[in-house]
Amino acid sequence: MTKIRISTLAKEMGVKSQLILEKCKEHGLEHITHHANTIDDKEINLIRGFLKPSVRPSKEAEVKKAVPEEVGPKKVSEPVKHKPLPSMATKPEAIKAADIAVLPSKGKADIGAKLPPTLIRPPKYIEVHRRPPFKRIGRPGFRGRIEPKRFGGPLKEAVIAPKAKELKISLEPPITVKELSGRLGIKASSIITKLLMEHNVRATINQTLDEDVVVVLGMEYGVEIELKKLQEVGRAMEKEFEEFISSRPEDLVPRPPIVTFMGHVDHGKTSLLDAIRKANVAAGEVGGITQHIGAYRVETNGRAVVFLDTPGHEAFTAMRARGSQTTDVVVLVVAADDGVMPQTEEALNHARAADVPIVVAINKIDKPSANPLKVKQQLAKLELVPEEWGGKTQFIETSAVTRQGLDELLERLLLEAEILELKANPKSPARGVVLDARLHEGRGVVATVIVQDGTLHLGDVIICGHAYGKARAMYDDKGKAIQHAGPSYPVAVSDLSVVPDAGEKFYAMDDVQKARQIAAKRQENLRAAGLQARQHITLENLYTNIERGKVKELRIILKADVKGSVEVLDSMLAELSTKEIKVRILHSGVGNITESDVILADASDAVIIGFYSVPEDGASALAEKSGVEIRLYQVIYDVTKDIRSAMEGLLEPEQREVALGNAEILQIFKASKLGNIAGCIVRGGKITRNSLVRVRRDGSVIHEGKLTSLRIVKEDVKEVRQGLECGMKVAGFDDLKMGDIVEAYEIKQIARTLG
């Protein structure tokens, strides 16, 4: 029993499905309510009987008009105009008399059940007579274009045909399947299939491919792919900025100096800065210690000075360890009553390691116990001699309470900036350093940056480390929204992708897609390296690093248990310096090795020497993570011995020729493939297979080279001693004669000593 849908029946009868549904409802077939309902043969014939013959002429007339040659007018009109047949006898005749496409008997309910299904529902009828009208569709001016060709073979082949391939293309990693498909002119699905079937690589259209896989795919498709290594954006952009600035020196303008306050805890760094800014910031801090890196811009007499308030000299040096030299001038704050403290000396050494000018602020001068002369004497012992004593260091007596000396301090800082000739190009794209970054609840990732060159505009794309984004909002140090920030301008930028590290350099770009690729590549490199720390100088690798072109200088951080040991070691190590190699003590002190020492060593590529001094727990972990070498000693002689050995490795080794032996050529054997073989007897010493040789004839050297073969009879040997005969082949030289003398020698690298 055949079942079809109402919609199918309506299509065959040339009527709407809604008409059939209405007729079914009128005649009691209430279960048929939707065009998707299925009906059997009995219901099919009942429905055909419901519909009057008058419904069909429009369809048959359309068929007649569409196919006038195939269906004659008389044959069509006779079955269409007749009344419903009373009996079944006339039905076969009607079918034979007319073409089956007319189907005059479709409306007879009483005979439909006995007719074969092929006669009642011929599927080819509708199929044959729908295409001719489609072929005749055309607009005015239509000139023989056949619409079905849109779906034909030739046009389809033209669509998928690959474009002409280049013999060589350049791609910049990371490369996705989609990008490779576009450059090769090959469907992405074909590349994905090839990867799976031939290389066992499962990939999606947006998946990044390994560089090796990309090159292999190019070879298989007949294209040479050159991978352009994505340069470290810092170096590339640094070079681009330098070229931009050097090409337009007329655009350079003076920029405000960037100043960092450093010193011992509670000596008044933040209070002094607070007094300069005329804002009560220090009162809101916990324990009187600065908790976050801040940057503040202060205007004085129409000129600006930018101050960085760091949590301590460790943070200052940690930023420098990332390659960010942000500070132009360091203000060393020393309390007039306390004088030089251990952290004061540490801060001084950190500032010296950064190689920046130092201005001393003797603070708390308003206290009755203040003794500025004592402070100057203590600092003079540390080689910070005041100008009035014939030195080069500026000393200013200040007070955060009475505001004494603040104006003089600002004037000295501006004068220092003039001496340094600090200039920047505000017309170039922005570059600078990230001072701090955090995740803000309302603004997302907010990074505090300082612009060192160029101008940062609202909406600029910036990249810093593995973070990138658009500067959708910018705020100055007072919390005011701004549109742009010029050189030496601190600003908070929101809407970065992730929280960047403090000390990361940032660059403004014009392409967010490029920034995204660079950030992704950096993140990938971090994962590949396993977040490993960079390789630092050690006593073992010191010579290797010097050979690579680094300065011949051994930097040391020295810690001992007592002051006397520090002085002795400092003096002994200083005596090891020569005109070729310099020993530089970056910092020396009494006590255990602290995290501050490790941070300084990390930033300066220094070695930490501990004499009866051990590292604290945090310092050990940090040193291991940073790759800083810590050496512990209990005998002074061992310290100087190891340092001397490391320094001797820095000296250029002396190349010395060492004679091995000599042989006389007795006979020449000619070999067609090998050339001339010298039959010799060793007259003195020995001849080794890999030795260098010098051929003498009548006392003159005629050739210098190397042996390639040394044999006794037919056996290869490593060496031949005095009195034995052998055969030897000199590389690249066949002009050998009987009586020639072959001298064997080697070049030895003789290590030089300091003595």
C-alpha positions in Angstrom: 0.0 0.0 0.0 1.5 3.3 -1.1 1.4 6.3 1.1 2.2 9.9 0.1 2.0 13.3 1.7 -0.8 15.8 1.0 1.8 18.2 -0.4 2.9 15.6 -2.9 -0.6 14.9 -4.0 -1.3 18.6 -4.4 1.7 19.0 -6.6 0.7 16.1 -8.8 -2.9 17.4 -9.2 -1.7 21.0 -9.7 -3.7 22.4 -6.8 -2.8 24.0 -3.5 -2.5 21.9 -0.4 -4.9 24.2 1.4 -7.6 23.4 -1.1 -7.2 19.6 -0.4 -7.3 20.2 3.4 -10.5 22.2 3.1 -12.2 19.5 1.0 -11.1 16.8 3.5 -12.6 18.7 6.3 -15.9 19.2 4.3 -16.1 15.4 3.6 -15.4 14.2 7.1 -11.7 13.4 6.9 -10.9 15.5 9.9 -7.7 13.6 10.8 -6.1 15.2 7.7 -5.1 18.7 9.0 -1.6 19.4 7.6 0.1 19.2 4.3 2.7 16.8 5.8 0.0 14.2 6.7 0.4 10.9 4.8 -2.6 9.2 3.1 -3.0 5.7 1.5 -4.4 4.8 -1.9 -8.0 4.7 -0.8 -7.8 8.2 0.6 -6.0 9.4 -2.5 -8.9 8.3 -4.7 -11.5 9.8 -2.3 -9.7 13.1 -2.4 -9.5 13.0 -6.2 -13.2 12.5 -6.2 -13.8 15.5 -4.0 -12.2 17.9 -6.4 -14.4 18.9 -9.3 -13.0 18.7 -12.9 -13.4 22.4 -13.2 -10.4 22.9 -11.0 -8.0 21.4 -13.5 -8.3 23.3 -16.8 -6.0 26.0 -15.7 -3.2 23.5 -15.1 -4.0 21.6 -18.3 -4.2 24.8 -20.3 -0.7 25.7 -18.9 0.6 22.3 -20.0 -1.0 22.7 -23.4 0.6 26.1 -23.8 4.0 24.9 -22.7 4.0 21.8 -25.0 2.0 22.7 -28.1 3.9 20.4 -30.4 3.5 17.3 -28.2 -0.1 17.6 -27.2 -2.7 18.3 -29.9 -5.6 20.7 -29.2 -8.2 18.1 -30.0 -6.8 15.4 -27.9 -6.6 17.7 -24.9 -10.0 19.2 -25.2 -12.0 16.0 -25.5 -11.1 14.5 -22.1 -11.0 17.9 -20.3 -14.6 18.9 -21.2 -16.4 15.7 -20.5 -18.5 15.0 -17.4 -17.4 12.5 -14.8 -17.6 9.0 -16.3 -20.4 6.8 -15.1 -18.4 3.6 -15.6 -15.0 2.2 -15.7 -15.2 1.0 -19.3 -14.3 4.3 -20.9 -11.2 4.9 -18.8 -8.7 2.8 -20.7 -9.9 4.3 -24.0 -9.3 7.8 -22.7 -5.8 6.9 -21.7 -5.0 5.5 -25.1 -6.6 8.3 -27.0 -4.6 11.1 -25.3 -1.1 11.5 -24.1 -0.7 10.2 -20.6 0.5 13.7 -19.4 -3.2 14.9 -19.7 -4.7 12.3 -17.3 -8.4 13.1 -18.0 -9.5 10.4 -15.5 -7.8 11.9 -12.4 -11.1 13.2 -11.0 -13.0 9.9 -11.0 -13.3 8.7 -7.4 -15.2 5.5 -8.2 -12.6 4.0 -10.5 -9.3 5.4 -9.1 -8.7 2.5 -6.8 -8.5 -0.1 -9.6 -6.1 1.8 -11.8 -2.4 1.0 -11.7 -0.4 3.5 -9.6 1.9 4.2 -12.5 -1.0 5.5 -14.6 -2.5 7.6 -11.8 0.7 9.2 -10.6 3.3 9.5 -13.4 6.3 11.3 -11.9 7.8 12.2 -15.2 4.9 14.3 -16.2 5.7 17.2 -13.9 9.4 16.8 -14.4 9.3 17.0 -18.2 7.1 20.1 -18.4 8.7 22.2 -15.8 12.1 22.7 -17.5 10.9 24.3 -20.8 9.4 27.4 -19.1 12.7 27.8 -17.1 14.8 27.8 -20.3 12.7 30.6 -21.7 13.2 32.9 -18.8 15.1 36.1 -19.9 15.2 39.8 -19.5 15.1 42.3 -22.3 18.3 42.1 -24.3 18.7 38.4 -23.4 21.0 36.9 -26.0 21.0 33.2 -25.7 22.4 32.9 -22.2 21.1 29.7 -20.8 20.5 30.0 -17.0 20.9 26.4 -16.1 24.6 26.7 -17.0 25.0 28.2 -13.5 24.7 24.7 -12.2 26.6 23.1 -15.0 30.1 21.6 -15.1 32.2 24.2 -16.9 31.3 27.1 -14.6 31.8 25.0 -11.5 35.3 23.9 -12.7 36.2 27.5 -13.3 35.3 28.3 -9.6 37.4 25.6 -8.0 40.3 25.9 -10.4 43.3 27.1 -8.4 44.9 30.4 -9.3 48.3 30.5 -10.9 50.8 29.5 -8.3 53.8 31.5 -7.4 57.1 29.6 -7.5 58.2 31.2 -4.3 56.2 32.9 -1.5 57.0 34.4 1.8 55.0 33.8 4.9 55.3 35.1 8.4 54.5 32.7 11.3 52.2 31.9 12.9 50.4 30.5 9.8 46.9 29.0 9.8 45.3 26.6 7.3 43.1 29.5 6.1 46.1 31.8 5.4 48.1 29.0 3.7 45.0 28.2 1.5 44.7 31.8 0.4 48.4 32.1 -0.5 48.6 28.8 -2.3 45.3 29.2 -4.1 44.1 25.8 -2.9 40.9 24.9 -1.1 41.3 24.7 2.7 39.4 21.4 2.7 42.0 19.9 0.3 44.8 21.0 2.6 43.0 19.6 5.7 42.4 16.3 3.9 46.1 16.1 2.8 47.3 16.8 6.3 45.1 14.0 7.7 45.6 11.4 5.0 49.3 11.9 4.2 50.8 13.5 7.4 48.4 12.2 10.1 47.8 15.8 11.3 44.3 16.8 12.4 43.8 20.4 11.7 40.9 22.9 11.5 40.7 25.9 9.1 41.8 28.3 11.9 44.5 26.1 13.4 48.1 27.2 13.5 50.5 24.9 11.6 54.0 24.0 12.6 56.6 25.7 10.4 58.1 22.4 9.3 54.7 21.2 8.1 54.1 24.5 6.2 57.4 24.1 4.3 56.6 20.4 3.5 53.2 21.3 2.2 54.6 24.0 0.0 57.1 21.5 -1.5 54.3 19.0 -2.2 52.2 21.7 -4.0 55.3 22.8 -6.0 55.8 26.1 -4.2 58.9 27.2 -2.3 57.8 28.8 1.0 60.2 31.2 2.8 59.4 31.7 6.4 60.1 35.2 7.6 61.0 35.0 11.2 58.8 37.3 13.3 61.4 39.6 14.8 61.3 40.5 18.4 59.1 43.6 18.2 61.2 45.4 20.8 64.4 45.3 18.6 62.5 45.9 15.3 60.5 48.8 16.7 63.5 50.2 18.5 65.4 50.3 15.3 62.4 51.8 13.5 62.0 54.5 16.1 65.7 55.4 16.0 65.6 55.7 12.2 62.5 57.8 12.4 64.0 60.1 15.0 67.5 60.4 13.3 65.8 61.2 10.0 63.9 64.1 11.5 66.2 65.8 14.0 64.2 69.1 13.5 61.3 67.5 15.4 63.2 66.8 18.5 62.1 68.9 21.5 63.3 68.9 25.2 61.3 66.5 27.4 60.8 66.6 31.2 63.3 64.5 33.3 62.0 61.3 34.9 63.2 61.1 38.5 63.2 58.2 41.0 63.3 58.6 44.8 65.4 56.0 46.5 66.8 55.5 50.0 66.4 53.8 53.4 62.9 53.0 54.7 61.2 55.8 56.7 63.8 58.4 55.6 60.9 60.4 54.1 60.9 59.6 50.4 57.1 59.5 50.0 56.6 62.5 52.4 59.1 64.5 50.4 57.3 63.6 47.2 54.0 64.4 48.8 55.2 67.8 49.8 56.3 68.4 46.2 53.0 67.3 44.8 51.0 69.2 47.5 48.8 66.1 48.0 48.4 63.9 51.0 49.4 60.5 49.6 51.7 59.2 52.2 49.0 59.3 54.9 47.0 56.6 53.1 49.8 54.1 52.9 50.3 51.1 55.1 53.2 51.3 57.5 54.7 54.3 55.8 55.9 52.2 52.9 54.8 52.8 49.3 52.7 49.9 48.2 52.4 50.4 44.4 54.5 52.0 41.7 53.2 55.5 41.0 54.1 58.2 38.6 53.4 61.9 39.1 53.9 64.9 36.9 54.8 68.2 38.7 54.8 71.6 37.0 57.2 74.3 38.2 57.7 77.7 36.5 56.2 76.4 33.3 58.4 73.3 33.2 57.6 69.7 34.2 59.3 67.1 36.3 58.0 63.5 36.4 58.6 61.5 39.6 58.5 57.8 40.0 57.6 56.6 43.5 58.8 52.9 43.7 58.3 50.4 46.6 62.1 50.3 46.9 65.3 50.0 45.0 64.5 46.3 44.4 61.5 47.3 42.2 63.7 49.9 40.4 66.3 47.2 39.6 63.8 44.6 38.7 62.4 46.9 36.0 65.9 47.5 34.8 66.5 43.7 34.7 63.8 43.6 32.0 65.8 46.0 29.9 63.8 49.1 30.8 66.0 52.1 31.6 63.2 54.5 32.7 64.9 56.8 35.1 67.0 59.8 34.0 68.0 61.0 37.5 68.0 59.3 40.9 67.4 61.3 44.1 69.0 59.5 47.1 67.1 60.5 50.2 69.1 60.4 53.4 67.6 61.4 56.8 69.8 64.1 58.4 69.4 62.5 61.9 69.9 58.8 61.0 72.6 59.2 58.4 73.7 56.5 56.0 71.9 53.2 56.7 72.4 49.7 55.1 69.5 50.3 52.7 71.0 53.7 51.8 74.1 52.0 50.7 72.2 49.3 48.8 70.1 52.0 47.0 73.3 53.8 46.1 74.8 50.7 44.6 71.6 50.0 42.6 71.7 53.5 41.2 75.3 53.2 40.3 74.7 49.9 38.5 72.0 51.7 36.5 74.6 54.3 35.5 72.4 57.3 36.1 73.2 60.7 37.7 72.6 60.9 41.5 71.3 63.9 43.5 71.4 63.7 47.3 68.5 65.1 49.3 69.4 65.4 53.0 65.9 65.2 54.4 64.4 66.0 57.8 66.7 68.9 58.2 64.1 70.6 60.5 64.8 68.0 63.3 66.9 69.2 66.2 69.1 66.1 65.9 69.8 66.8 62.2 73.5 66.6 61.3 74.0 67.2 57.6 77.8 67.4 57.9 77.8 63.8 59.2 75.8 62.7 56.2 78.2 64.3 53.8 81.1 62.7 55.5 79.5 59.2 55.3 78.6 59.6 51.7 82.1 60.9 50.8 83.5 57.6 52.1 81.1 56.0 49.5 82.6 58.2 46.8 79.7 60.7 46.7 81.6 63.9 47.3 79.6 67.2 47.5 80.4 69.9 44.9 81.5 72.3 47.6 84.1 69.8 48.6 85.4 69.5 45.1 83.2 66.6 44.0 80.6 66.2 41.4 77.5 65.4 43.4 74.8 67.9 44.2 73.5 67.9 47.9 70.3 69.7 48.8 69.0 70.0 52.4 65.3 69.5 52.4 62.3 69.2 54.8 58.9 67.8 53.9 57.4 69.5 57.0 58.7 73.1 56.4 59.1 72.6 52.6 62.6 73.9 52.9 64.8 73.2 49.8 62.0 71.8 47.6 62.2 74.6 45.0 66.0 74.3 45.0 65.7 70.5 44.5 63.4 71.0 41.5 65.7 73.6 40.0 68.7 71.2 40.4 66.7 68.4 38.7 65.8 70.7 35.7 69.4 71.8 35.5 70.5 68.1 35.4 68.0 67.5 32.6 69.6 70.4 30.6 73.0 68.9 31.1 71.8 65.5 29.9 70.1 67.1 26.9 67.0 65.0 27.2 65.0 65.2 24.0 62.2 63.3 22.3 60.1 63.5 19.1 56.4 64.0 19.9 55.4 63.4 16.3 56.6 59.8 16.2 54.5 56.8 17.3 54.5 56.3 21.1 56.9 54.0 22.9 57.6 53.7 26.6 57.6 51.4 29.7 54.9 49.7 31.8 55.3 50.9 35.4 52.5 48.9 36.9 49.4 46.9 35.9 46.4 45.6 37.6 42.9 44.1 37.0 40.4 46.8 37.7 36.8 45.7 38.5 35.2 48.3 36.3 37.8 49.1 33.7 39.4 45.7 33.1 43.1 45.5 32.7 44.7 48.9 33.5 48.4 49.5 32.9 50.2 52.5 34.2 52.7 53.5 31.5 55.1 56.3 30.9 55.6 57.6 27.4 59.4 57.9 26.7 59.1 59.0 23.1 56.3 60.0 20.6 52.7 60.7 21.5 50.1 58.1 22.7 46.6 58.9 21.4 43.3 57.6 22.6 42.4 54.6 20.4 46.0 53.7 19.5 46.8 50.0 19.4 49.6 49.1 21.9 51.6 46.0 22.5 53.6 45.3 25.7 55.0 41.8 26.1 52.3 39.3 25.5 49.6 41.8 26.1 47.9 44.0 23.5 44.9 46.1 23.0 43.5 49.5 22.2 43.8 52.5 24.4 40.1 52.9 24.9 40.5 55.2 28.0 43.5 57.2 29.3 43.8 58.9 32.7 46.5 61.1 34.1 48.0 60.9 37.6 45.1 63.0 38.9 42.4 60.6 37.5 41.4 63.0 34.7 40.5 61.5 31.3 42.8 62.7 28.6 43.0 62.3 24.8 46.8 62.1 24.3 50.0 61.8 26.2 53.3 63.1 25.1 56.9 62.3 26.0 57.7 61.8 29.7 53.9 61.7 30.5 52.6 59.1 32.9 49.2 57.7 32.0 46.9 54.9 32.9 45.6 52.9 29.9 42.7 50.5 30.1 41.4 47.6 28.0 44.5 45.4 27.4 44.1 41.7 26.7 46.0 40.5 29.8 48.0 42.0 32.7 51.5 42.9 31.5 54.6 42.7 33.6 56.1 45.8 35.2 59.1 46.9 33.2 57.8 45.7 29.8 58.3 48.0 26.9 55.2 49.1 25.0 54.9 50.3 21.5 52.1 51.9 19.6 51.0 50.2 16.4 48.4 50.8 13.7 47.4 47.2 13.1 45.5 45.3 15.8 45.9 42.1 13.9 49.6 42.4 13.8 49.7 43.2 17.5 47.6 40.1 18.2 50.0 37.9 16.1 53.1 39.3 17.9 51.5 38.8 21.3 50.5 35.2 20.4 54.0 34.5 19.2 55.5 35.9 22.4 53.2 33.8 24.5 54.1 30.7 22.4 57.8 31.4 22.9 57.2 31.7 26.7 55.5 28.3 26.7 58.2 26.7 24.5 60.9 28.0 26.8 59.1 26.8 29.9 59.4 30.3 31.3 63.1 29.7 31.8 65.2 32.5 33.2 67.8 34.0 30.9 71.4 32.7 31.2 73.5 34.7 33.6 77.2 35.1 34.0 78.9 32.5 36.1 82.5 31.8 36.8 82.3 28.8 34.5 80.7 30.4 31.5 82.5 33.8 31.9 85.1 33.1 29.2 82.4 31.9 26.8 80.4 35.0 27.2 83.4 37.2 26.8 84.3 35.5 23.5 80.8 36.4 22.2 81.7 40.1 22.3 80.7 41.2 25.8 82.8 43.6 27.9 85.7 42.1 29.8 84.4 42.9 33.2 83.6 40.6 36.1 80.9 42.1 38.3 80.7 40.9 41.9 78.3 41.3 44.8 80.2 40.6 48.0 78.6 39.7 51.4 80.5 38.7 54.5 79.8 38.1 58.2 81.9 41.0 59.5 83.0 44.3 58.2 86.7 43.4 58.4 86.3 40.5 56.1 84.4 42.7 53.6 87.3 45.2 53.6 90.0 42.6 53.1 88.1 40.8 50.3 87.3 44.1 48.6 90.9 45.1 48.6 92.2 41.7 47.4 89.8 41.4 44.6 90.5 44.9 43.5 94.2 44.0 43.2 93.3 41.3 40.6 92.2 43.9 38.1 94.5 44.5 35.1 94.4 46.8 32.1 92.7 43.9 30.2 90.2 42.7 32.8 88.4 44.7 35.5 86.9 43.4 38.7 84.0 45.6 39.7 82.4 45.3 43.1 78.8 46.4 42.5 77.8 46.0 46.2 79.4 44.8 49.4 77.9 44.5 52.8 77.6 42.7 56.1 75.0 40.0 56.7 73.2 37.3 54.9 72.6 37.3 51.1 69.1 38.9 50.6 66.6 39.0 47.8 67.8 42.6 47.0 71.3 41.2 46.3 69.8 38.6 43.9 67.7 41.2 42.1 70.8 43.4 41.7 72.8 40.5 40.4 70.0 39.6 38.0 69.9 43.0 36.5 73.6 43.4 36.3 74.8 39.9 35.3 76.9 39.7 38.5 78.1 36.8 40.6 77.3 36.8 44.4 80.2 35.9 46.7 79.3 35.0 50.3 82.1 34.7 52.9 80.7 33.1 56.0 77.4 34.5 54.7 74.5 32.3 53.6 71.5 33.2 51.4 68.1 33.7 53.0 65.3 31.3 52.0 63.7 33.7 49.7 67.0 34.7 48.2 67.9 31.1 47.4 64.6 30.4 45.6 64.9 33.7 43.7 68.5 33.0 42.6 67.5 29.5 41.4 64.6 30.9 39.5 66.6 33.8 38.0 69.7 31.8 37.2 72.0 33.9 39.4 75.1 32.2 40.7 75.8 32.3 44.5 79.2 31.0 45.7 79.9 30.5 49.4 83.4 30.4 50.9 85.1 30.0 54.3 88.7 30.6 53.2 89.8 33.9 51.7 92.4 32.1 49.6 89.7 30.1 47.8 87.8 33.2 46.9 90.8 34.8 45.2 91.9 31.6 43.6 88.5 31.0 41.9 88.2 34.6 40.8 91.8 34.5 39.5 91.0 31.3 37.5 87.9 32.8 36.0 89.7 36.0 35.0 92.6 34.1 33.5 90.0 32.4 31.3 89.2 35.9 30.0 92.7 36.5 28.7 93.2 35.7 25.1 95.0 32.3 25.0 98.5 32.2 23.5 98.8 30.1 20.4 102.0 28.1 20.5 103.4 25.8 17.9 104.6 22.4 19.3 106.9 20.3 17.0 106.0 16.6 16.9 108.6 15.1 14.5 109.9 14.9 11.0 110.2 12.4 8.2 112.2 12.1 5.0 110.5 11.0 1.7 112.3 8.0 0.3 110.0 7.1 -2.6 106.9 8.4 -4.4 104.0 6.1 -5.2 101.5 7.3 -7.8 97.8 6.2 -7.4 95.3 7.1 -10.1 92.5 7.9 -7.6 94.5 9.2 -4.6 97.3 11.0 -6.2 101.0 10.9 -5.0 101.7 8.8 -1.9 104.9 9.6 -0.1 106.9 6.6 1.3 108.8 8.0 4.3 110.9 7.1 7.2 110.5 9.0 10.5 113.8 10.6 11.4 112.8 12.1 14.7 109.9 12.3 17.1 106.6 11.1 15.8 104.1 11.7 13.0 100.3 11.7 13.9 97.5 11.2 11.4 95.8 14.5 12.1 98.9 16.6 12.6 99.7 19.8 10.6 102.6 19.4 8.3 105.2 21.6 6.6 107.0 20.3 3.5 110.6 21.6 3.1 112.8 21.2 0.0 116.4 22.3 0.1 115.7 24.1 3.4 112.7 26.2 2.1 109.1 25.7 2.9 107.1 24.8 -0.2 103.8 23.8 1.4 101.9 23.9 4.6 98.8 21.7 5.2 97.5 18.7 6.9 97.8 14.9 6.6 94.8 13.1 5.3 96.2 9.5 5.5 98.9 7.7 7.4 99.6 4.0 6.9 102.1 1.3 7.7 102.0 -1.1 4.7 98.2 -1.2 4.2 97.0 -0.6 7.7 95.8 2.9 8.9 97.6 4.0 12.0 97.2 6.9 14.4 100.9 7.7 14.7 104.3 6.5 13.5 107.3 6.8 15.8 111.0 7.4 15.1 112.8 4.7 13.0 109.6 3.3 11.3 108.6 3.6 7.7 105.2 4.7 6.6 103.1 6.1 3.7 101.4 9.5 4.0 99.2 11.7 1.9 99.3 15.4 2.2 95.9 17.1 1.6 95.7 19.1 -1.6 99.4 18.7 -2.5 101.0 16.2 -5.0 104.2 17.9 -5.9 106.3 15.7 -3.6 109.8 14.5 -4.4 112.3 12.2 -3.0 114.5 13.9 -0.4 111.7 16.3 0.8 111.4 16.7 4.6 107.9 16.6 6.1 107.8 18.3 9.5 104.8 17.5 11.7 103.5 20.0 14.4 100.4 21.1 16.3 99.1 24.4 17.6 98.3 24.4 21.3 96.3 27.1 23.2 98.4 28.1 26.1 96.3 29.8 28.9 97.8 33.1 30.1 98.1 33.9 33.7 97.8 37.3 35.5 101.2 36.9 37.2 
